[in-house]
Amino acid sequence: MAQDRHIVREYLEALIIAAIFLQFANTFVVQTYFIPSSSMEDTLLIGDHLFVNRFIYGPAPTALERKLLPLRQARRGDIVVFRSKENPRIDVVKRCVGLPGDTIRVVDKRLFINGKAVDDSAYAVHKDANHFPPDYPTQMSARDNFGPFTVPKASCFCMGDNRDNSWDSRFWGELPDTYLLGRAFAIYWSYGGGTSDGSAQSLSSKIADLARTARGFFSETRWPRTFRVVR
């Protein structure tokens, strides 16, 4: 009997240590993130679940830390996860397209950086044939014609790959580096069956969400997207 209790205690301690490790990793190194909107289509789809490197944009105050640790600033082309400037309780995912000192301009839907047209055809899509002219009397004019705008220090400029349906830096300005949470690097699961966004509060709602996902797991999972590297 004493031996059985000893074994149970060892398993319990191992589970507790594993849970602590996973929580640490999820908080500081790799976090998971769910795509709730279409602003990054077709690179990322609603229902994609991402691995996010939370370590890469971490602070490195000394030269030794900068040399030894795999840290860096955001780069053009990174798919970044960050706290919303308008509501810091919400996490957002976009593509970094501009760095400090870059002059950003959008002319008739085409992106220019420092006066040069950007070839973003590998990831950017335009699904709305309508064009909003620069003098269009609403904020939507910035969607198709924006700038010039120079990105300030310690900031970046972010846009969604679904350029006609993305609320991004064209509307709310630069993103300070302090808002960055990490870089998305892989899809670990893609589910097309209406995955819960985690907003359910009651226990019954959470159980219902889980049951709905379980029923459609095999039929609604987009298997070819599993473990796909995002670029």
ZIHUMO-V444291 format. One record per backbone hydrogen bond with DSSP energy under -1.0 kcal/mol. CO is the residue of the C=O (numbers start at 1). NH is the residue of the N-H. If there is no record, write none. Layout:
co & nh
CO & NH
CO & NH
This chain:
co & nh
1 & 5
2 & 6
3 & 7
4 & 8
5 & 9
6 & 10
7 & 11
8 & 12
9 & 13
10 & 14
11 & 15
12 & 16
13 & 17
14 & 18
15 & 19
16 & 20
17 & 21
18 & 22
19 & 23
20 & 24
21 & 25
22 & 26
23 & 27
24 & 28
25 & 29
25 & 30
29 & 54
31 & 52
33 & 50
35 & 47
38 & 41
39 & 162
40 & 43
40 & 44
45 & 48
47 & 191
48 & 35
49 & 188
49 & 189
50 & 33
51 & 185
51 & 186
52 & 31
53 & 183
55 & 58
56 & 72
62 & 66
63 & 67
64 & 68
65 & 69
69 & 71
75 & 78
78 & 96
79 & 184
80 & 94
81 & 181
81 & 182
82 & 92
87 & 90
90 & 84
92 & 82
94 & 80
95 & 159
96 & 77
98 & 157
99 & 102
102 & 151
103 & 114
104 & 149
105 & 112
106 & 146
107 & 110
110 & 107
111 & 118
112 & 105
113 & 116
116 & 113
118 & 120
120 & 123
120 & 124
125 & 163
133 & 136
136 & 138
138 & 141
139 & 142
140 & 143
141 & 145
144 & 109
146 & 106
149 & 104
151 & 101
154 & 177
156 & 175
157 & 97
157 & 98
158 & 169
159 & 95
161 & 125
161 & 163
162 & 165
168 & 171
168 & 172
169 & 173
175 & 156
176 & 179
177 & 180
179 & 83
182 & 81
183 & 53
186 & 51
187 & 227
189 & 49
190 & 222
202 & 206
203 & 207
204 & 208
205 & 209
206 & 210
207 & 211
208 & 212
209 & 213
210 & 214
211 & 215
212 & 216
216 & 220
217 & 221
220 & 192
221 & 223
222 & 225
223 & 226
225 & 228
228 & 187
